[in-house]
């Protein structure tokens, strides 16, 4: 059986912490689908199409990694793409408690297993909300954005007044 994992999130923006989880997980699975959850009623900082493009470029040299989008339940998307695992990064004990509850419900509903990777210490404080706030207020969030995305994001920010 092919080991297919879905790594769900908003990735608004995609951070070095996300990149680190993917790079550490790539050898554990035959395929990883980075799944961008989309909610038309929610105001996003970066358009979903832009996030897809940046992530695809970041992992262009890794054939085991692809990007998709979904609405609704993550497990429904996972079933649609024949994934048998959900990949999640854990930064703190609060993350663990939250993710554990979701993982247990998902397992009960669908049989899909959740796999947790602990973030490396240097990525523990990094989350999209903080990075978004830094960018929104004109700060330099460059150290929290993967190098292959950073310049493209800076160009986008200048052109769109982020």
SVG drawing of the C-alpha trace seen along z (x, -y; Angstrom):
<svg xmlns="http://www.w3.org/2000/svg" viewBox="-18 -50 35 52">
<polyline fill="none" stroke="black" stroke-width="0.4" points="0.0,0.0 1.3,-3.4 2.0,-5.7 0.3,-9.0 0.2,-11.8 -1.8,-15.0 -0.2,-18.0 -3.1,-20.4 -3.0,-24.1 -3.7,-27.6 0.0,-28.2 -0.8,-32.0 2.2,-32.4 4.2,-29.1 7.0,-29.4 10.4,-27.8 8.7,-25.7 6.3,-24.2 9.3,-23.6 11.2,-21.9 8.3,-19.5 8.0,-18.6 11.7,-18.0 11.9,-15.8 8.8,-13.8 9.6,-13.3 11.5,-10.0 8.6,-8.6 6.1,-8.7 5.7,-7.7 3.9,-11.0 3.0,-14.1 0.2,-16.4 0.4,-19.9 -3.3,-20.7 -4.2,-24.3 -7.6,-24.6 -9.8,-27.2 -12.6,-29.1 -14.3,-31.7 -15.8,-33.5 -12.4,-34.0 -10.1,-36.9 -6.7,-35.6 -3.5,-37.6 -2.2,-36.0 -4.4,-34.7 -4.6,-30.9 -3.3,-30.8 -0.2,-32.7 0.4,-30.3 0.1,-27.3 2.6,-28.8 5.1,-29.6 4.9,-26.2 5.1,-24.4 8.2,-26.4 9.8,-25.6 9.4,-21.8 9.8,-21.7 12.7,-19.4 10.9,-16.9 8.6,-14.6 7.1,-13.1 5.5,-16.5 2.5,-18.1 0.1,-20.9 -3.7,-20.8 -6.6,-22.8 -9.7,-21.8 -12.8,-23.1 -14.6,-21.3 -13.2,-18.5 -9.6,-17.6 -10.4,-13.9 -12.8,-14.2 -10.0,-15.6 -7.6,-12.9 -10.1,-10.2 -10.5,-11.8 -6.8,-11.6 -6.4,-8.1 -4.3,-9.4 -3.9,-7.1 -2.0,-9.6 -2.4,-13.2 0.9,-14.9 1.0,-17.6 3.8,-19.6 3.7,-20.0 5.4,-23.1 4.0,-23.2 2.1,-21.1 -1.0,-23.2 -0.6,-22.2 -0.3,-18.6 -3.6,-18.7 -5.4,-20.3 -4.0,-18.0 -4.5,-14.9 -8.3,-15.6 -8.6,-16.1 -6.5,-13.1 -8.6,-10.8 -11.9,-12.1 -10.4,-11.7 -9.2,-8.2 -12.7,-7.3 -14.5,-8.7 -12.2,-7.5 -9.4,-5.2 -6.9,-7.7 -3.8,-7.9 -2.2,-11.2 1.6,-11.4 3.0,-14.2 6.5,-15.6 7.9,-17.8 9.3,-21.0 13.0,-21.6 13.8,-24.0 14.7,-26.9 11.2,-26.7 9.1,-26.4 8.2,-30.1 7.4,-30.3 3.8,-30.4 1.9,-31.9 -0.1,-34.4 3.1,-35.9 4.8,-36.1 1.7,-37.7 1.6,-40.3 5.3,-41.1 4.7,-41.6 1.5,-43.5 3.3,-46.0 6.3,-46.4 8.7,-44.3 11.3,-41.9 9.9,-38.4 12.6,-37.1 14.2,-34.7 10.9,-32.9 10.2,-32.4 12.0,-29.8 14.7,-31.3 13.1,-30.2 9.9,-32.0 11.3,-35.1 12.2,-37.2 9.0,-36.4 7.0,-37.3 8.9,-40.6 8.1,-41.4 4.4,-40.5 4.3,-42.6 5.7,-45.7 3.3,-45.3 0.3,-44.7 1.2,-47.1 1.3,-44.3"/>
</svg>
